[in-house]
């Protein structure tokens, strides 16, 4: 393929520290043009135009032991690709409350409704041959959708103990979801369409405790992740569990660390994914501006599964896994020298971060 893309991104934010709250407002505007030409097994040209305008306003402040913020936003999206186009308006409110029962105990709740747009690549009007029997086909009529987030967190912090309990729930009506189709000549087509709903529930508990203050700490983290996928002709639900443990010792210039987790698992659309767990032992020694560190990863393992992907479609069932022997019993020695010459400047507080790295290439 051969292509080019141009982007214009701009944002302006106004903030005024009033009493008893702070008022902020802003405007975000972006414009993007992508034109990719595919040749070889396919021949297609996909010129696309995107325009987005987003207006927002927010107030935040404190009232006794209560901290609050409330915001409202609105966006307009315009998309055009040859004969395909849409205009999409979205209303995006958000709110956050945090209450300190004591100096150490805090309860907080966050709500947010955001817009979500498909990757530029998946709305390309092109078809890419993956292998002899599989094709990836763009869906130029994909529409944006809205996502609703709810986060409830209870935290406790003192000089030796830090504990966090958190529940997160995400609701996504009419998202773009995977579709696998089998043609009469035995080709398997993968594409995406707006379907019913994707929901996700994430519950976790975190605890860190200083067994010996400033010398020896132990950390544990774990929970569950529940995925709900409701397509037009399939329903996939999946529950996974995750756990992480760490032990850290600080002995003057010498520090010792041990870390282990069981990886991550998810199910989105019709694809179940797994990312490999990690075990690492580390010893580090600091001398003036020098630091020497010895890291041992995946000890006593001979075959490490980095990731695995499984397709659950009724017409196409496929498992792809990547194993690595190089990552097993891997020992790294790092030497770091910190440059401390010159004048020190205070970092600038920047709240605007504009970046666009989406080439729109379908893979």
C-alpha positions in Angstrom: 0.0 0.0 0.0 0.9 3.6 -0.5 -0.8 6.5 1.3 -0.6 9.8 3.2 -2.4 11.5 6.0 -2.7 15.0 7.2 -3.9 16.1 10.6 -4.7 19.5 12.2 -5.3 19.5 16.0 -6.0 22.5 18.1 -7.3 23.1 21.7 -7.8 26.1 23.9 -8.5 26.0 27.6 -9.7 28.8 29.9 -9.5 28.5 33.7 -10.6 30.9 36.4 -10.0 30.3 40.1 -13.2 31.6 41.6 -14.7 31.2 45.1 -15.8 28.6 46.1 -15.0 26.7 42.9 -12.7 26.8 39.9 -14.3 27.2 36.4 -12.7 25.9 33.3 -13.9 25.8 29.7 -12.4 24.9 26.4 -12.7 24.1 22.7 -11.1 21.2 20.8 -11.1 21.1 17.0 -9.5 18.4 14.8 -9.4 17.7 11.1 -7.9 14.7 9.4 -7.5 13.5 5.8 -6.3 10.0 4.9 -5.8 8.6 1.5 -4.4 5.0 1.3 -4.1 3.1 -1.9 -3.9 -0.8 -1.7 -2.5 -2.9 -4.5 -1.5 -6.6 -4.9 -4.3 -9.1 -4.1 -6.6 -6.1 -3.8 -6.9 -2.8 -5.6 -8.6 0.0 -3.7 -8.3 3.7 -2.9 -9.8 5.0 0.3 -9.8 8.8 0.7 -11.4 9.8 4.0 -12.3 13.1 5.7 -12.9 13.6 9.4 -13.9 16.7 11.3 -14.5 17.0 15.0 -15.6 19.9 17.2 -15.8 19.5 21.0 -16.9 22.1 23.5 -16.7 21.6 27.3 -17.0 23.3 30.6 -16.3 22.2 34.2 -16.5 23.4 37.8 -14.6 21.8 40.7 -14.3 22.8 44.3 -14.6 21.7 47.9 -17.4 21.9 50.5 -16.2 20.9 53.9 -14.9 17.3 53.6 -16.5 16.9 50.2 -14.7 17.5 46.9 -16.7 17.7 43.8 -16.5 18.4 40.1 -19.2 18.5 37.4 -18.7 19.0 33.7 -20.7 19.0 30.5 -19.5 18.7 26.9 -20.9 18.4 23.4 -19.3 17.2 20.2 -20.0 17.2 16.5 -18.3 14.7 14.2 -18.4 14.7 10.4 -17.1 11.8 8.3 -17.0 11.3 4.5 -15.5 8.5 2.4 -16.7 8.7 -1.2 -20.4 7.7 -1.0 -20.4 7.0 2.7 -20.9 9.8 5.3 -22.5 10.6 8.6 -23.0 13.6 11.0 -22.9 12.6 14.7 -23.8 14.7 17.7 -22.9 13.6 21.2 -23.7 14.9 24.7 -20.9 14.1 27.2 -21.6 14.9 30.9 -19.3 13.9 33.8 -19.3 14.2 37.6 -17.0 13.2 40.5 -17.6 13.2 44.2 -15.0 12.4 46.9 -15.7 12.4 50.7 -13.0 12.2 53.4 -14.5 10.4 56.5 -11.2 10.7 58.3 -7.7 11.9 57.3 -7.0 8.3 56.1 -10.4 7.0 54.8 -11.9 8.3 51.6 -14.8 7.3 49.4 -15.1 8.5 45.8 -17.4 8.1 42.8 -16.9 9.0 39.2 -19.3 9.1 36.3 -18.5 9.9 32.7 -20.2 9.5 29.3 -17.8 9.6 26.3 -18.1 9.2 22.6 -16.2 6.4 20.9 -15.2 6.3 17.2 -13.9 3.4 15.2 -10.3 3.2 14.2 -9.7 4.8 10.9 -8.4 1.6 9.4 -11.6 -0.4 10.1 -13.8 2.1 8.2 -11.6 1.9 5.1 -13.5 0.7 2.1 -10.9 -2.0 1.3 -10.4 -5.7 1.6 -7.1 -7.3 2.6 -6.2 -10.9 2.0 -4.8 -12.4 5.2 -4.1 -15.9 3.9 -5.5 -18.4 1.4 -8.9 -18.5 3.1 -9.2 -15.4 5.3 -9.9 -11.7 4.4 -10.1 -8.6 6.5 -12.7 -6.2 5.1 -13.3 -2.6 6.2 -16.8 -1.3 7.1 -17.2 2.2 5.8 -20.7 2.6 7.4 -19.6 2.1 11.0 -21.1 4.8 13.3 -19.7 6.2 16.5 -21.2 5.1 19.8 -21.3 6.2 23.4 -19.7 4.7 26.5 -20.8 5.1 30.1 -18.3 4.7 32.9 -19.0 4.3 36.6 -16.1 4.0 39.2 -16.6 3.5 42.9 -13.4 3.5 45.1 -12.8 3.2 48.8 -9.3 3.9 50.0 -7.4 3.9 53.3 -3.9 5.3 53.7 -1.7 5.8 56.7 2.0 5.6 57.3 2.3 1.8 57.0 -0.9 0.6 55.3 -2.4 1.5 51.9 -5.7 -0.2 50.9 -7.9 0.4 47.8 -11.2 -1.3 46.9 -12.5 -0.4 43.5 -15.4 -1.3 41.3 -15.6 -0.3 37.7 -18.5 -0.8 35.2 -18.6 0.2 31.6 -21.7 0.1 29.3 -21.3 0.5 25.5 -24.5 0.3 23.5 -24.3 -0.2 19.7 -20.5 -0.5 19.5 -18.6 -1.9 16.5 -18.2 -5.6 17.1 -16.5 -8.5 15.2 -18.4 -10.3 12.4 -17.1 -13.4 10.7 -18.9 -14.6 7.5 -18.3 -17.6 5.3 -18.9 -17.1 1.6 -20.2 -19.7 -0.9 -16.6 -20.2 -2.2 -15.3 -21.0 1.3 -13.7 -17.6 2.1 -13.9 -16.4 5.7 -14.5 -12.7 5.9 -13.7 -10.7 9.1 -15.2 -7.2 9.4 -17.0 -5.1 12.1 -20.5 -3.7 12.4 -22.5 -1.7 14.9 -24.2 -4.4 17.0 -26.1 -4.6 20.3 -23.9 -4.0 23.3 -20.6 -4.6 25.1 -20.4 -4.3 28.9 -17.5 -4.8 31.3 -17.3 -5.2 35.1 -13.9 -4.8 36.9 -13.6 -5.4 40.6 -10.2 -5.3 42.4 -8.6 -5.0 45.8 -5.1 -3.6 46.5 -3.1 -3.6 49.7 0.5 -2.6 50.5 2.0 -2.8 54.0 5.4 -1.8 55.4 6.5 -4.9 57.5 9.5 -2.8 58.5 8.9 1.0 58.0 10.9 2.3 55.0 12.8 -1.1 54.9 10.5 -4.0 53.9 7.1 -3.8 52.2 4.7 -6.4 50.7 2.1 -5.7 48.1 -0.8 -7.7 46.9 -3.3 -6.9 44.1 -6.1 -9.0 42.7 -9.7 -9.2 41.4 -11.9 -10.2 38.6 -12.8 -9.0 35.1 -16.2 -9.9 33.7 -17.0 -9.3 30.0 -20.4 -9.2 28.3 -20.6 -9.3 24.5 -24.1 -9.2 22.8 -23.9 -9.4 19.0 -26.7 -9.7 16.5 -26.2 -13.5 16.3 -23.9 -14.4 19.2 -23.6 -13.8 23.0 -20.2 -14.3 24.7 -19.6 -13.8 28.4 -16.3 -14.5 30.2 -14.9 -14.1 33.7 -11.2 -13.9 34.4 -9.3 -13.5 37.6 -6.0 -11.7 38.1 -3.4 -11.6 40.9 -0.2 -9.8 41.5 2.3 -9.9 44.4 5.5 -8.0 45.2 8.1 -7.9 47.9 10.5 -4.9 48.2 13.4 -4.5 50.5 15.4 -1.3 50.9 18.8 -1.8 52.6 20.6 1.5 52.3 22.2 1.6 48.8 21.1 -1.9 48.1 17.5 -2.8 47.1 15.9 -6.2 46.4 12.6 -6.7 44.6 10.5 -9.7 43.7 7.4 -9.5 41.5 4.9 -12.0 40.1 1.5 -11.9 38.3 -0.6 -14.4 36.4 -1.1 -12.3 33.2 -4.3 -10.8 31.9 -7.3 -12.3 30.1 -10.2 -10.7 28.2 -13.0 -11.4 25.7 -14.1 -8.7 23.3 -16.5 -9.5 20.4 -15.6 -13.0 19.4 -11.9 -13.0 20.4 -10.6 -14.3 23.7 -7.1 -12.9 24.5 -4.4 -13.7 27.0 -1.2 -11.9 27.8 1.5 -13.9 29.6 2.2 -13.6 33.3 5.5 -12.2 34.6 8.0 -13.3 37.3 11.0 -11.1 38.0 13.7 -10.9 40.6 15.8 -7.7 40.8 18.8 -6.5 42.8 20.0 -2.9 42.5 22.9 -1.0 44.1 23.3 2.7 44.0 26.7 4.5 44.4 26.7 8.3 44.0 25.3 9.0 40.5 25.7 5.3 39.4 23.2 2.5 39.7 23.9 -1.2 38.9 20.9 -3.5 38.5 20.7 -7.3 37.9 17.3 -8.6 36.8 16.2 -12.2 36.3 13.0 -12.7 34.4 10.9 -15.9 34.0 13.3 -17.9 36.2 13.4 -21.8 35.8 11.1 -21.6 32.7 11.9 -23.2 29.4 9.0 -22.1 27.2 7.2 -18.9 27.8 3.8 -18.1 26.2 3.8 -14.4 25.5 0.2 -14.2 24.3 -2.7 -16.2 22.9 -5.7 -15.3 20.8 -8.8 -17.5 20.3 -11.6 -16.9 17.8 -15.0 -18.3 19.1 -17.1 -17.8 16.0 -19.4 -20.6 14.9 -18.0 -20.6 11.3 -14.4 -20.0 12.2 -12.5 -21.3 15.2 -8.8 -20.5 15.4 -6.2 -20.2 18.1 -3.0 -18.2 17.7 -0.2 -18.3 20.2 3.3 -16.9 20.5 6.0 -18.6 22.5 9.4 -17.4 23.3 12.5 -19.2 24.6 14.5 -15.9 24.6 12.4 -14.5 27.4 12.9 -17.6 29.7 15.7 -17.4 32.3 16.6 -14.0 30.9 19.3 -12.1 32.9 19.8 -8.4 32.3 22.6 -6.3 33.7 21.9 -2.5 33.5 24.3 0.3 34.4 22.9 3.8 34.8 24.8 7.1 35.2 22.7 10.1 36.2 23.8 13.4 34.8 23.4 16.1 37.5 25.3 19.0 36.0 23.7 22.3 34.9 20.7 24.3 36.2 17.5 22.8 37.3 14.2 24.2 36.0 10.7 23.6 37.3 8.6 21.6 34.9 5.7 23.4 33.1 2.2 22.2 34.0 0.8 21.3 30.6 -2.8 20.1 30.4 -3.0 20.1 26.6 -1.6 17.0 24.9 -2.3 16.8 21.1 -1.1 13.8 19.1 -2.3 11.8 16.1 -0.5 8.6 15.0 -3.3 6.8 13.3 -2.3 6.0 9.7 -5.6 4.4 8.8 -3.9 1.3 7.3 -6.1 -1.8 7.5 -4.2 -4.9 8.6 
